[in-house]
Amino acid sequence: MQIEIRGLEKLSFRERQAVILKESGKTLETIAKQLHLSQSSVATLLTRARSKGYEIVCIIPGGELGLGGEELDEEGSSEG
């Protein structure tokens, strides 16, 4: 699975850093330590970023859904 963050161009450099770390699963505490900021500063960055309207898009290849790229006929069974 691939994750794409759309709207990063609207964010400041620090907001981008915080968003990317948050969306990759890091905790507020971990982000604060990594960016050398307080947790409340990180929370503010994330709040500002959300207000600017970035969005997360998950791209899931068909193989991961068990679709394997095979063509299906109208009844849902694979051809061939």
C-alpha positions as CSV (number, residue, x, y, z in Angstrom):
1,M,0.0,0.0,0.0
2,Q,1.2,3.5,-0.8
3,I,0.1,6.6,1.0
4,E,0.0,10.0,-0.8
5,I,-0.4,13.3,1.0
6,R,-2.1,15.8,-1.2
7,G,-2.0,19.5,-0.5
8,L,1.5,19.6,1.1
9,E,2.3,22.7,-1.0
10,K,-0.2,24.6,1.2
11,L,1.8,23.8,4.4
12,S,4.8,25.4,5.9
13,F,8.0,23.4,6.1
14,R,7.4,22.6,9.8
15,E,3.8,21.7,9.2
16,R,4.9,19.3,6.5
17,Q,7.4,17.6,8.8
18,A,4.8,17.2,11.6
19,V,2.1,15.9,9.1
20,I,4.4,13.4,7.5
21,L,5.6,12.0,10.9
22,K,2.0,11.9,12.2
23,E,0.6,10.2,9.1
24,S,3.4,7.6,9.2
25,G,2.2,6.5,12.7
26,K,4.4,8.5,15.0
27,T,3.0,9.7,18.4
28,L,2.8,13.3,19.4
29,E,5.6,12.7,21.9
30,T,7.9,11.1,19.3
31,I,7.3,13.9,16.8
32,A,8.0,16.5,19.5
33,K,11.3,14.8,20.4
34,Q,12.4,14.4,16.8
35,L,11.6,18.0,15.8
36,H,12.9,19.4,19.2
37,L,9.6,21.0,20.0
38,S,7.1,20.8,22.8
39,Q,4.1,18.5,22.3
40,S,1.8,21.6,22.4
41,S,3.8,23.1,19.5
42,V,3.4,19.9,17.5
43,A,-0.3,19.9,18.2
44,T,-0.6,23.5,17.0
45,L,1.3,22.6,13.8
46,L,-1.0,19.7,13.1
47,T,-4.1,21.8,13.8
48,R,-2.9,24.5,11.4
49,A,-2.1,21.9,8.8
50,R,-5.6,20.4,9.1
51,S,-7.1,23.8,8.7
52,K,-5.2,24.3,5.4
53,G,-6.9,21.1,4.0
54,Y,-4.3,18.5,3.2
55,E,-5.7,15.0,2.5
56,I,-4.4,11.5,2.7
57,V,-4.9,9.1,-0.2
58,C,-4.2,5.4,0.0
59,I,-3.2,3.6,-3.2
60,I,-3.8,-0.1,-2.9
61,P,-2.6,-2.3,-5.8
62,G,-5.2,-4.9,-6.9
63,G,-2.9,-7.7,-5.9
64,E,-3.1,-6.7,-2.3
65,L,-6.9,-7.0,-2.5
66,G,-6.7,-10.5,-4.0
67,L,-7.5,-9.2,-7.5
68,G,-4.1,-10.1,-8.9
69,G,-4.7,-8.0,-12.1
70,E,-6.8,-10.7,-13.7
71,E,-9.7,-9.5,-15.8
72,L,-13.1,-10.4,-14.4
73,D,-16.2,-11.0,-16.6
74,E,-19.5,-9.4,-15.7
75,E,-20.4,-12.3,-13.3
76,G,-17.1,-11.8,-11.3
77,S,-15.3,-14.9,-12.3
78,S,-11.9,-14.7,-14.0
79,E,-11.6,-15.3,-17.7
80,G,-9.7,-18.2,-19.1
